[in-house]
Amino acid sequence: MDLDDLEPRRQPPKPKDLSGWSVEDLQAYIAAMEAEIRRAGEAIKAKQAQKAAADLFFKKG
């Protein structure tokens, strides 16, 4: 038996209730989420570059 099977599965976070937020709060929330998307995109690019470099280094042939 794998110990990971004993751990509870992580549930995806529930969407926030935005109904009580002001326009300014919503705009700030969007700006923060867009910044997080850019940060994640940069992390993806860095990982892809590392993988490409490793693939070239370990290329067989």
Buried (B, 14 or more C-beta within 10 A) or exposed (E): EEEEEEEEEEEEEEEEEEEEEEEEEEEEEEEEEEEEEEEEEEEEEEEEEEEEEEEEEEEEE
